[in-house]
């Protein structure tokens, strides 16, 4: 978790980048309740990316400076992205938070 976020309990620290969380309660727009493995806790809603049916999850293995004019997205190492996995000219169209764009397949590993 980032330092500027207040932790609610020790259970809040049970997740990390790429971990899958089953959301149990998203009624609060800032903090959601979820389950990861056998632990239940609260986490900041802006620290997660929803994965919809048919989407796949990718982790960035090396940072990439994208070119907005070409529809590319800048990503950082270990960033988690979501997309359908449709490749075009060596790029995948992905989403990460509120950002979307093309990321080179060579910078990604599916998780």
C-alpha positions, 0 to 999 in steps of 0.5 A: 500500500502507498504511504498516503493511505490510512490502513484499517487493520493488519488484514489490509496488508494481505494483498500485493500487485497481481493478487486476485481479490474477491470483492465482498462489499463495494458500497463505500466508494473509498474502501472495499471489503474483499477476500484474498486466499483465506484472508478478509480485509479492507483495501483502497478501491483505487488500488484495484482493477476490476476484471470482467468476464473474458478479460485477462490480467497482465503484469508489466515486466519492464517500463515502457514510455508510450506515444499518445499520438499512436494510442500507446500507454506509458506503463511502469515495471510491475504495473498490472493491466487488464485486457482481452489479449487481442494482439495487433502488430506486437501490441495489446490494447490494455487498461490500467486504472483510468488509463488505456492504450497499446502496450508492447507484448514484449513488456508483459507477462500474463498472470 
